[in-house]
Amino acid sequence: MWEEIIKLAVSNGIFAVLFCSLLIYQLKDSAKREQKYQQTIDGLVDKFDIMYEIKEDNEQLKKDNMQIISDNADIKRMLNSTDKKRE
């Protein structure tokens, strides 16, 4: 396909050849750039998944911490009520 385009461009003059050469170069360069973008996006998606897992773990730790605080408050109340009954 490219060979046919180049043959046609040669028959039409030097500017047609230059244009086709630049077009081919640009298309190949764009394909390489697109591949790099896809790799970057894939890497970011992997990192986003890790961040999401960390967020979920953090939320679970917050819930566990609140439960521990609540349990400690209950224990303090029980100890205080036991101390008052002894008096």
N, C-alpha and C positions, 0 to 999 in steps of 0.2 A: 504494500500500500504506500509506504513512505517513498519507495523507489519510484513509483509512478508519479507521485506528486513532485518529486525532485526533477524527473525528466520533463514534466510539463512546465515547471518553473524555469528550467534551463532554456527551454525553447522560447520563453517570454522575456528573457533578459536578466541582467545581474540583480536588479532590485527585487524581482520575483524570487530569485534564489536566496537572497539575503532575508527576505520576509519569511520564506518557508523554513530556512535554517533557524531563524529566531523563534518561529512558532514551535518547531519541533523541540528546540532547547527548552522553551518555556513550559511546554506540556510535560516533558520529562522531569524538569525541576519541580513543577507543581505536584507531580505524583510522589516524588521523594519527600517534599514538605508535608504532604497529606499523611504519609506514613509516619513521619515524626510526630505530627499532631495526634494521630491515633494512639501512638505509644505513650505520649504524655497524658492523654485522657485516660487510658487504661491504668496508668500508674496512679493518677489522682483518684480514680474510682476505688482502687485497692486501698489507698490511704483513707478515703472517706469511709469505707467499710470498717476499718480499724477504729477510726474516730467514733463511729456510731456504736461499736461494741464498748469502747471506753465510756461513752456517755451512759449507756445502759448499766454498766457496772457501777458507775458513779451514782446513778439514781438509786440502785439497789442498796449501795452502801449508805446513802442518806436515809433510806427507809429503815434499814437495820439500826442505824445510829439513833433515829427517833424512837424506835422500839426499845432500845437499851435505856435511853433517857427516861422513857415512860416507866419501864420496869424498875429502874432505880428510884423513881419518885414513889412508886407503889411500895417498895421495900422500906423506904424512909417512913412513909405513913404508917406502915405496920409496926415498925420498930417504935415509933413515937407513941402509938396507941398502946403497945405492950408496956412501954415504960410508964405511961400514965396509969395503967391498971395496977402496976406494982406499987405505986405510991399510995 
